[in-house]
Amino acid sequence: MKRDDLAGRTGAEYITETCFASYARPALSFQQRYLINLGMLVALNRGPELRIHVNAALQNGLTEEQIVEAIRHTMVYCGVPAGRDALSIVSEVLEQRREVSKRSGAKLS
């Protein structure tokens, strides 16, 4: 087995077994968990991962307004540069989703 295959599979297993298992815990809703994720990813300046979680948050019921407000709130604690980068990513994700929806005729979730 190639080293990259092992690393990829190990990472996927960890995410599935550990990270996603936390979503099944009852105290927080999916939406609340996504708001927490967004704040942490902004604070850590993890743009590519933020892009993934913005899409997931929208697919799991958060509104554009809630996502932007969460990032604005995060800016107070993490700084304007991190927040501006995050808002730029959110704008890109929203534009991409609108383009896909327009081409496919599917309604955005």
VEXVO-252679 format. One record per atom (N, C-alpha, C): residue in one letter; atom name; x, y, z. Coordinates in Angstrom, 1 decimal. Layout:
<sites>
<type:A	atom:CA	u:X	v:Y	w:Z> .
...
</sites>
This chain:
<sites>
<type:M	atom:N	u:0.8	v:-1.2	w:0.0> .
<type:M	atom:CA	u:0.0	v:0.0	w:0.0> .
<type:M	atom:C	u:0.9	v:1.2	w:0.0> .
<type:K	atom:N	u:0.5	v:2.2	w:-0.8> .
<type:K	atom:CA	u:1.3	v:3.4	w:-0.9> .
<type:K	atom:C	u:1.0	v:4.3	w:0.3> .
<type:R	atom:N	u:2.0	v:5.0	w:0.7> .
<type:R	atom:CA	u:1.9	v:5.9	w:1.9> .
<type:R	atom:C	u:0.8	v:6.8	w:1.8> .
<type:D	atom:N	u:0.5	v:7.5	w:0.7> .
<type:D	atom:CA	u:-0.6	v:8.4	w:0.6> .
<type:D	atom:C	u:-1.9	v:7.7	w:0.8> .
<type:D	atom:N	u:-2.1	v:6.5	w:0.3> .
<type:D	atom:CA	u:-3.3	v:5.8	w:0.4> .
<type:D	atom:C	u:-3.6	v:5.5	w:1.9> .
<type:L	atom:N	u:-2.6	v:5.1	w:2.6> .
<type:L	atom:CA	u:-2.7	v:4.8	w:4.0> .
<type:L	atom:C	u:-3.1	v:6.1	w:4.8> .
<type:A	atom:N	u:-2.4	v:7.2	w:4.5> .
<type:A	atom:CA	u:-2.7	v:8.5	w:5.2> .
<type:A	atom:C	u:-4.1	v:8.9	w:4.9> .
<type:G	atom:N	u:-4.5	v:8.8	w:3.7> .
<type:G	atom:CA	u:-5.9	v:9.2	w:3.3> .
<type:G	atom:C	u:-6.9	v:8.4	w:4.0> .
<type:R	atom:N	u:-6.7	v:7.1	w:4.0> .
<type:R	atom:CA	u:-7.7	v:6.2	w:4.6> .
<type:R	atom:C	u:-7.7	v:6.4	w:6.1> .
<type:T	atom:N	u:-6.6	v:6.6	w:6.7> .
<type:T	atom:CA	u:-6.5	v:6.8	w:8.2> .
<type:T	atom:C	u:-7.2	v:8.1	w:8.5> .
<type:G	atom:N	u:-7.0	v:9.1	w:7.7> .
<type:G	atom:CA	u:-7.7	v:10.4	w:8.0> .
<type:G	atom:C	u:-9.2	v:10.3	w:7.9> .
<type:A	atom:N	u:-9.7	v:9.6	w:6.8> .
<type:A	atom:CA	u:-11.1	v:9.4	w:6.6> .
<type:A	atom:C	u:-11.7	v:8.5	w:7.8> .
<type:E	atom:N	u:-11.0	v:7.5	w:8.2> .
<type:E	atom:CA	u:-11.5	v:6.7	w:9.3> .
<type:E	atom:C	u:-11.6	v:7.5	w:10.6> .
<type:Y	atom:N	u:-10.6	v:8.4	w:10.9> .
<type:Y	atom:CA	u:-10.6	v:9.2	w:12.1> .
<type:Y	atom:C	u:-11.8	v:10.2	w:12.0> .
<type:I	atom:N	u:-12.0	v:10.8	w:10.9> .
<type:I	atom:CA	u:-13.1	v:11.7	w:10.8> .
<type:I	atom:C	u:-14.4	v:11.0	w:11.0> .
<type:T	atom:N	u:-14.6	v:9.9	w:10.3> .
<type:T	atom:CA	u:-15.9	v:9.2	w:10.4> .
<type:T	atom:C	u:-16.1	v:8.7	w:11.9> .
<type:E	atom:N	u:-15.1	v:8.1	w:12.5> .
<type:E	atom:CA	u:-15.3	v:7.5	w:13.8> .
<type:E	atom:C	u:-15.3	v:8.5	w:14.9> .
<type:T	atom:N	u:-14.6	v:9.6	w:14.8> .
<type:T	atom:CA	u:-14.4	v:10.5	w:15.9> .
<type:T	atom:C	u:-15.3	v:11.8	w:15.7> .
<type:C	atom:N	u:-15.0	v:12.5	w:14.7> .
<type:C	atom:CA	u:-15.6	v:13.8	w:14.5> .
<type:C	atom:C	u:-17.1	v:13.6	w:14.3> .
<type:F	atom:N	u:-17.5	v:12.8	w:13.3> .
<type:F	atom:CA	u:-18.9	v:12.7	w:13.0> .
<type:F	atom:C	u:-19.7	v:12.1	w:14.2> .
<type:A	atom:N	u:-19.1	v:11.3	w:15.0> .
<type:A	atom:CA	u:-19.8	v:10.7	w:16.2> .
<type:A	atom:C	u:-20.2	v:11.8	w:17.1> .
<type:S	atom:N	u:-19.5	v:12.9	w:17.2> .
<type:S	atom:CA	u:-19.9	v:14.0	w:18.1> .
<type:S	atom:C	u:-21.2	v:14.6	w:17.7> .
<type:Y	atom:N	u:-21.6	v:14.5	w:16.4> .
<type:Y	atom:CA	u:-22.8	v:15.1	w:16.0> .
<type:Y	atom:C	u:-24.0	v:14.4	w:16.5> .
<type:A	atom:N	u:-23.8	v:13.1	w:16.9> .
<type:A	atom:CA	u:-25.0	v:12.3	w:17.4> .
<type:A	atom:C	u:-25.3	v:12.6	w:18.9> .
<type:R	atom:N	u:-24.4	v:13.4	w:19.5> .
<type:R	atom:CA	u:-24.7	v:13.7	w:20.9> .
<type:R	atom:C	u:-25.9	v:14.6	w:21.0> .
<type:P	atom:N	u:-26.8	v:14.5	w:22.0> .
<type:P	atom:CA	u:-28.1	v:15.2	w:22.0> .
<type:P	atom:C	u:-28.1	v:16.6	w:22.5> .
<type:A	atom:N	u:-27.1	v:17.1	w:23.2> .
<type:A	atom:CA	u:-27.2	v:18.4	w:23.8> .
<type:A	atom:C	u:-27.2	v:19.6	w:22.9> .
<type:L	atom:N	u:-26.6	v:19.4	w:21.7> .
<type:L	atom:CA	u:-26.6	v:20.5	w:20.7> .
<type:L	atom:C	u:-27.2	v:20.0	w:19.4> .
<type:S	atom:N	u:-27.9	v:20.9	w:18.7> .
<type:S	atom:CA	u:-28.4	v:20.6	w:17.4> .
<type:S	atom:C	u:-27.3	v:20.7	w:16.3> .
<type:F	atom:N	u:-27.6	v:20.1	w:15.1> .
<type:F	atom:CA	u:-26.6	v:20.2	w:14.0> .
<type:F	atom:C	u:-26.3	v:21.7	w:13.8> .
<type:Q	atom:N	u:-27.3	v:22.5	w:13.8> .
<type:Q	atom:CA	u:-27.1	v:23.9	w:13.5> .
<type:Q	atom:C	u:-26.2	v:24.6	w:14.5> .
<type:Q	atom:N	u:-26.4	v:24.3	w:15.7> .
<type:Q	atom:CA	u:-25.5	v:24.9	w:16.8> .
<type:Q	atom:C	u:-24.1	v:24.4	w:16.6> .
<type:R	atom:N	u:-23.9	v:23.1	w:16.3> .
<type:R	atom:CA	u:-22.6	v:22.6	w:16.1> .
<type:R	atom:C	u:-21.9	v:23.2	w:14.9> .
<type:Y	atom:N	u:-22.7	v:23.5	w:13.8> .
<type:Y	atom:CA	u:-22.1	v:24.2	w:12.7> .
<type:Y	atom:C	u:-21.7	v:25.6	w:13.0> .
<type:L	atom:N	u:-22.5	v:26.3	w:13.8> .
<type:L	atom:CA	u:-22.1	v:27.6	w:14.2> .
<type:L	atom:C	u:-20.7	v:27.6	w:15.0> .
<type:I	atom:N	u:-20.6	v:26.6	w:15.9> .
<type:I	atom:CA	u:-19.3	v:26.5	w:16.6> .
<type:I	atom:C	u:-18.2	v:26.2	w:15.6> .
<type:N	atom:N	u:-18.4	v:25.3	w:14.7> .
<type:N	atom:CA	u:-17.4	v:24.9	w:13.7> .
<type:N	atom:C	u:-16.9	v:26.1	w:12.9> .
<type:L	atom:N	u:-17.9	v:26.9	w:12.5> .
<type:L	atom:CA	u:-17.6	v:28.1	w:11.7> .
<type:L	atom:C	u:-16.7	v:29.1	w:12.5> .
<type:G	atom:N	u:-17.1	v:29.3	w:13.8> .
<type:G	atom:CA	u:-16.3	v:30.2	w:14.6> .
<type:G	atom:C	u:-14.8	v:29.7	w:14.8> .
<type:M	atom:N	u:-14.7	v:28.4	w:15.0> .
<type:M	atom:CA	u:-13.4	v:27.8	w:15.2> .
<type:M	atom:C	u:-12.5	v:27.9	w:14.0> .
<type:L	atom:N	u:-13.1	v:27.6	w:12.8> .
<type:L	atom:CA	u:-12.4	v:27.6	w:11.6> .
<type:L	atom:C	u:-12.0	v:29.0	w:11.2> .
<type:V	atom:N	u:-12.8	v:30.0	w:11.5> .
<type:V	atom:CA	u:-12.4	v:31.4	w:11.3> .
<type:V	atom:C	u:-11.2	v:31.7	w:12.2> .
<type:A	atom:N	u:-11.3	v:31.4	w:13.5> .
<type:A	atom:CA	u:-10.3	v:31.7	w:14.4> .
<type:A	atom:C	u:-8.9	v:31.0	w:14.0> .
<type:L	atom:N	u:-9.0	v:29.8	w:13.5> .
<type:L	atom:CA	u:-7.8	v:29.1	w:13.1> .
<type:L	atom:C	u:-7.3	v:29.4	w:11.6> .
<type:N	atom:N	u:-8.1	v:30.3	w:11.0> .
<type:N	atom:CA	u:-7.8	v:30.7	w:9.6> .
<type:N	atom:C	u:-7.6	v:29.5	w:8.7> .
<type:R	atom:N	u:-8.6	v:28.6	w:8.7> .
<type:R	atom:CA	u:-8.6	v:27.4	w:7.9> .
<type:R	atom:C	u:-9.6	v:27.5	w:6.7> .
<type:G	atom:N	u:-9.2	v:28.3	w:5.8> .
<type:G	atom:CA	u:-10.1	v:28.7	w:4.6> .
<type:G	atom:C	u:-10.7	v:27.5	w:3.9> .
<type:P	atom:N	u:-9.9	v:26.5	w:3.4> .
<type:P	atom:CA	u:-10.5	v:25.4	w:2.7> .
<type:P	atom:C	u:-11.5	v:24.6	w:3.5> .
<type:E	atom:N	u:-11.2	v:24.4	w:4.8> .
<type:E	atom:CA	u:-12.1	v:23.6	w:5.7> .
<type:E	atom:C	u:-13.4	v:24.5	w:5.9> .
<type:L	atom:N	u:-13.2	v:25.8	w:6.1> .
<type:L	atom:CA	u:-14.3	v:26.7	w:6.2> .
<type:L	atom:C	u:-15.3	v:26.6	w:5.1> .
<type:R	atom:N	u:-14.8	v:26.6	w:3.9> .
<type:R	atom:CA	u:-15.6	v:26.4	w:2.7> .
<type:R	atom:C	u:-16.5	v:25.2	w:2.7> .
<type:I	atom:N	u:-15.9	v:24.1	w:3.2> .
<type:I	atom:CA	u:-16.6	v:22.8	w:3.3> .
<type:I	atom:C	u:-17.7	v:23.0	w:4.3> .
<type:H	atom:N	u:-17.4	v:23.6	w:5.5> .
<type:H	atom:CA	u:-18.4	v:23.7	w:6.5> .
<type:H	atom:C	u:-19.5	v:24.7	w:6.2> .
<type:V	atom:N	u:-19.2	v:25.8	w:5.5> .
<type:V	atom:CA	u:-20.2	v:26.7	w:5.0> .
<type:V	atom:C	u:-21.3	v:26.0	w:4.2> .
<type:N	atom:N	u:-20.8	v:25.2	w:3.2> .
<type:N	atom:CA	u:-21.7	v:24.4	w:2.4> .
<type:N	atom:C	u:-22.5	v:23.4	w:3.3> .
<type:A	atom:N	u:-21.9	v:22.7	w:4.2> .
<type:A	atom:CA	u:-22.6	v:21.8	w:5.1> .
<type:A	atom:C	u:-23.6	v:22.5	w:5.9> .
<type:A	atom:N	u:-23.2	v:23.7	w:6.5> .
<type:A	atom:CA	u:-24.1	v:24.4	w:7.3> .
<type:A	atom:C	u:-25.4	v:24.8	w:6.5> .
<type:L	atom:N	u:-25.2	v:25.3	w:5.3> .
<type:L	atom:CA	u:-26.4	v:25.6	w:4.5> .
<type:L	atom:C	u:-27.2	v:24.4	w:4.2> .
<type:Q	atom:N	u:-26.6	v:23.3	w:3.9> .
<type:Q	atom:CA	u:-27.4	v:22.1	w:3.6> .
<type:Q	atom:C	u:-28.1	v:21.5	w:4.8> .
<type:N	atom:N	u:-27.6	v:21.9	w:6.0> .
<type:N	atom:CA	u:-28.2	v:21.4	w:7.3> .
<type:N	atom:C	u:-29.1	v:22.5	w:8.0> .
<type:G	atom:N	u:-29.5	v:23.5	w:7.2> .
<type:G	atom:CA	u:-30.6	v:24.3	w:7.7> .
<type:G	atom:C	u:-30.2	v:25.7	w:8.2> .
<type:L	atom:N	u:-28.9	v:26.0	w:8.2> .
<type:L	atom:CA	u:-28.5	v:27.4	w:8.6> .
<type:L	atom:C	u:-28.8	v:28.3	w:7.4> .
<type:T	atom:N	u:-29.1	v:29.6	w:7.7> .
<type:T	atom:CA	u:-29.4	v:30.5	w:6.7> .
<type:T	atom:C	u:-28.1	v:31.3	w:6.4> .
<type:E	atom:N	u:-28.1	v:32.0	w:5.2> .
<type:E	atom:CA	u:-27.0	v:32.8	w:4.9> .
<type:E	atom:C	u:-26.8	v:33.9	w:6.0> .
<type:E	atom:N	u:-27.9	v:34.5	w:6.5> .
<type:E	atom:CA	u:-27.8	v:35.5	w:7.5> .
<type:E	atom:C	u:-27.2	v:35.0	w:8.8> .
<type:Q	atom:N	u:-27.5	v:33.8	w:9.2> .
<type:Q	atom:CA	u:-27.0	v:33.2	w:10.4> .
<type:Q	atom:C	u:-25.5	v:32.9	w:10.3> .
<type:I	atom:N	u:-25.1	v:32.5	w:9.1> .
<type:I	atom:CA	u:-23.6	v:32.2	w:8.9> .
<type:I	atom:C	u:-22.8	v:33.5	w:8.9> .
<type:V	atom:N	u:-23.3	v:34.5	w:8.2> .
<type:V	atom:CA	u:-22.6	v:35.8	w:8.2> .
<type:V	atom:C	u:-22.6	v:36.4	w:9.6> .
<type:E	atom:N	u:-23.7	v:36.3	w:10.4> .
<type:E	atom:CA	u:-23.8	v:36.9	w:11.7> .
<type:E	atom:C	u:-22.8	v:36.1	w:12.6> .
<type:A	atom:N	u:-22.7	v:34.8	w:12.5> .
<type:A	atom:CA	u:-21.7	v:34.1	w:13.3> .
<type:A	atom:C	u:-20.3	v:34.5	w:13.0> .
<type:I	atom:N	u:-20.0	v:34.8	w:11.8> .
<type:I	atom:CA	u:-18.7	v:35.3	w:11.4> .
<type:I	atom:C	u:-18.4	v:36.7	w:12.0> .
<type:R	atom:N	u:-19.4	v:37.5	w:11.8> .
<type:R	atom:CA	u:-19.3	v:38.9	w:12.4> .
<type:R	atom:C	u:-19.0	v:38.8	w:13.9> .
<type:H	atom:N	u:-19.7	v:37.9	w:14.6> .
<type:H	atom:CA	u:-19.5	v:37.8	w:16.0> .
<type:H	atom:C	u:-18.1	v:37.3	w:16.3> .
<type:T	atom:N	u:-17.6	v:36.3	w:15.5> .
<type:T	atom:CA	u:-16.3	v:35.8	w:15.7> .
<type:T	atom:C	u:-15.2	v:36.8	w:15.5> .
<type:M	atom:N	u:-15.5	v:37.8	w:14.6> .
<type:M	atom:CA	u:-14.5	v:38.8	w:14.3> .
<type:M	atom:C	u:-14.2	v:39.6	w:15.6> .
<type:V	atom:N	u:-15.1	v:39.8	w:16.5> .
<type:V	atom:CA	u:-14.9	v:40.5	w:17.7> .
<type:V	atom:C	u:-13.8	v:39.9	w:18.6> .
<type:Y	atom:N	u:-13.7	v:38.6	w:18.5> .
<type:Y	atom:CA	u:-12.8	v:37.8	w:19.4> .
<type:Y	atom:C	u:-11.6	v:37.4	w:18.6> .
<type:C	atom:N	u:-11.6	v:37.2	w:17.3> .
<type:C	atom:CA	u:-10.5	v:36.6	w:16.5> .
<type:C	atom:C	u:-9.9	v:37.7	w:15.6> .
<type:G	atom:N	u:-10.5	v:38.8	w:15.5> .
<type:G	atom:CA	u:-9.8	v:39.8	w:14.7> .
<type:G	atom:C	u:-10.5	v:40.0	w:13.3> .
<type:V	atom:N	u:-10.4	v:41.3	w:12.8> .
<type:V	atom:CA	u:-11.0	v:41.6	w:11.6> .
<type:V	atom:C	u:-10.3	v:40.9	w:10.4> .
<type:P	atom:N	u:-9.0	v:40.8	w:10.3> .
<type:P	atom:CA	u:-8.5	v:40.1	w:9.1> .
<type:P	atom:C	u:-9.0	v:38.6	w:9.0> .
<type:A	atom:N	u:-9.1	v:37.9	w:10.1> .
<type:A	atom:CA	u:-9.7	v:36.5	w:10.0> .
<type:A	atom:C	u:-11.1	v:36.6	w:9.5> .
<type:G	atom:N	u:-11.9	v:37.5	w:10.1> .
<type:G	atom:CA	u:-13.3	v:37.7	w:9.7> .
<type:G	atom:C	u:-13.5	v:38.1	w:8.3> .
<type:R	atom:N	u:-12.7	v:39.0	w:7.8> .
<type:R	atom:CA	u:-12.8	v:39.4	w:6.4> .
<type:R	atom:C	u:-12.5	v:38.3	w:5.4> .
<type:D	atom:N	u:-11.4	v:37.5	w:5.7> .
<type:D	atom:CA	u:-11.1	v:36.4	w:4.9> .
<type:D	atom:C	u:-12.3	v:35.4	w:4.9> .
<type:A	atom:N	u:-12.9	v:35.2	w:6.1> .
<type:A	atom:CA	u:-14.0	v:34.2	w:6.2> .
<type:A	atom:C	u:-15.2	v:34.7	w:5.4> .
<type:L	atom:N	u:-15.5	v:36.0	w:5.5> .
<type:L	atom:CA	u:-16.6	v:36.6	w:4.8> .
<type:L	atom:C	u:-16.4	v:36.5	w:3.3> .
<type:S	atom:N	u:-15.2	v:36.6	w:2.8> .
<type:S	atom:CA	u:-14.9	v:36.5	w:1.4> .
<type:S	atom:C	u:-15.1	v:35.1	w:1.0> .
<type:I	atom:N	u:-14.7	v:34.1	w:1.8> .
<type:I	atom:CA	u:-15.0	v:32.7	w:1.5> .
<type:I	atom:C	u:-16.5	v:32.4	w:1.4> .
<type:V	atom:N	u:-17.2	v:32.9	w:2.4> .
<type:V	atom:CA	u:-18.7	v:32.7	w:2.4> .
<type:V	atom:C	u:-19.3	v:33.3	w:1.1> .
<type:S	atom:N	u:-18.9	v:34.5	w:0.7> .
<type:S	atom:CA	u:-19.4	v:35.1	w:-0.5> .
<type:S	atom:C	u:-19.1	v:34.2	w:-1.8> .
<type:E	atom:N	u:-17.9	v:33.7	w:-1.8> .
<type:E	atom:CA	u:-17.5	v:32.8	w:-2.9> .
<type:E	atom:C	u:-18.4	v:31.5	w:-2.9> .
<type:V	atom:N	u:-18.6	v:30.9	w:-1.8> .
<type:V	atom:CA	u:-19.4	v:29.7	w:-1.7> .
<type:V	atom:C	u:-20.9	v:30.0	w:-2.1> .
<type:L	atom:N	u:-21.4	v:31.1	w:-1.6> .
<type:L	atom:CA	u:-22.8	v:31.5	w:-1.9> .
<type:L	atom:C	u:-22.9	v:31.7	w:-3.4> .
<type:E	atom:N	u:-22.0	v:32.4	w:-4.0> .
<type:E	atom:CA	u:-22.0	v:32.6	w:-5.5> .
<type:E	atom:C	u:-21.9	v:31.3	w:-6.3> .
<type:Q	atom:N	u:-21.1	v:30.4	w:-5.8> .
<type:Q	atom:CA	u:-20.9	v:29.1	w:-6.5> .
<type:Q	atom:C	u:-22.2	v:28.3	w:-6.4> .
<type:R	atom:N	u:-22.8	v:28.4	w:-5.2> .
<type:R	atom:CA	u:-24.1	v:27.6	w:-5.0> .
<type:R	atom:C	u:-25.2	v:28.2	w:-5.9> .
<type:R	atom:N	u:-25.2	v:29.6	w:-6.0> .
<type:R	atom:CA	u:-26.3	v:30.2	w:-6.9> .
<type:R	atom:C	u:-26.1	v:29.8	w:-8.3> .
<type:E	atom:N	u:-24.8	v:29.8	w:-8.8> .
<type:E	atom:CA	u:-24.5	v:29.4	w:-10.2> .
<type:E	atom:C	u:-24.9	v:28.0	w:-10.5> .
<type:V	atom:N	u:-24.6	v:27.1	w:-9.5> .
<type:V	atom:CA	u:-25.0	v:25.7	w:-9.7> .
<type:V	atom:C	u:-26.5	v:25.6	w:-9.7> .
<type:S	atom:N	u:-27.2	v:26.3	w:-8.8> .
<type:S	atom:CA	u:-28.6	v:26.2	w:-8.8> .
<type:S	atom:C	u:-29.3	v:26.8	w:-10.1> .
<type:K	atom:N	u:-28.7	v:27.8	w:-10.6> .
<type:K	atom:CA	u:-29.2	v:28.5	w:-11.8> .
<type:K	atom:C	u:-29.0	v:27.5	w:-13.0> .
<type:R	atom:N	u:-27.9	v:26.9	w:-13.1> .
<type:R	atom:CA	u:-27.6	v:25.9	w:-14.2> .
<type:R	atom:C	u:-28.5	v:24.7	w:-14.1> .
<type:S	atom:N	u:-28.7	v:24.2	w:-12.9> .
<type:S	atom:CA	u:-29.4	v:22.9	w:-12.7> .
<type:S	atom:C	u:-30.9	v:23.1	w:-12.6> .
<type:G	atom:N	u:-31.3	v:24.4	w:-12.2> .
<type:G	atom:CA	u:-32.7	v:24.6	w:-11.9> .
<type:G	atom:C	u:-33.2	v:24.1	w:-10.6> .
<type:A	atom:N	u:-32.2	v:23.6	w:-9.8> .
<type:A	atom:CA	u:-32.5	v:23.1	w:-8.4> .
<type:A	atom:C	u:-32.6	v:24.3	w:-7.4> .
<type:K	atom:N	u:-33.5	v:24.1	w:-6.5> .
<type:K	atom:CA	u:-33.6	v:25.1	w:-5.4> .
<type:K	atom:C	u:-32.5	v:24.9	w:-4.4> .
<type:L	atom:N	u:-32.0	v:26.0	w:-3.9> .
<type:L	atom:CA	u:-30.9	v:26.0	w:-2.9> .
<type:L	atom:C	u:-31.5	v:25.6	w:-1.6> .
<type:S	atom:N	u:-30.7	v:24.8	w:-0.8> .
<type:S	atom:CA	u:-31.2	v:24.4	w:0.5> .
<type:S	atom:C	u:-30.4	v:25.3	w:1.5> .
</sites>
